[in-house]
Amino acid sequence: MKDLGQLFHDAMIDIYLRAKRECKYTASRFLQMVTEKGGIEAARALIQKDGGTEGFTKLWELRRLDLSVEALVLQEQYRELFTDQERTLCRDRLEKYGYKF
């Protein structure tokens, strides 16, 4: 059985693949970061970026914030992987861009 960190890593790869398949959006730098740092550390780096990322903006333009790292971090099953502060950053960013929970 996979541990929670590996499940999250796999979910990060999955949102990349879904964005590519469903939106025709290829986030190569995102995939590279996840591959190099691992899913959890890549997520932390991305959500800490002041003002968000180009990828987040692109997903907002495509009306697919459900495929964002921020939405993934907030999934209940991954709660223990992230701090309250990290989850708050995600929630605030998503709310700012009109994401409906």
PyMOL commands that set and color helices and strands:
alter all, ss='L'
color gray80, all
select helices_A, chain A and resi 4-23+28-37+39-48+54-61+65-67+69-73+76-81+84-96
alter helices_A, ss='H'
color red, helices_A
deselect
rebuild
show_as cartoon
